[in-house]
Amino acid sequence: MMNLDQPRARLRLDAALDGLAATFRGMTAHPDEHNCECHWGSAEDLAQLKLPDTDLDPDLLQRTWQAID
């Protein structure tokens, strides 16, 4: 049920984020991925990218999003 007190922009943002979550649900880095730390960070960061439906640290998410390869 929608809360009618929420601004419309917040409702649109929530709907967009829900759509992204549904689109990318279950996606992970390739199991054999082994790129350098400048792209993926530490071995622990890379391991986190291989787990489906994991909340990522914003820094790791940004580095992953901006990786050119």
Secondary structure, 3 states (H helix, E strand, C coil): CCCCCCCHHHHHHHHHHHHHHHHHCCCCCCCCCCCCHHHHCCHHHHHHHCCCCCCCCHHHHHHHHHCCC
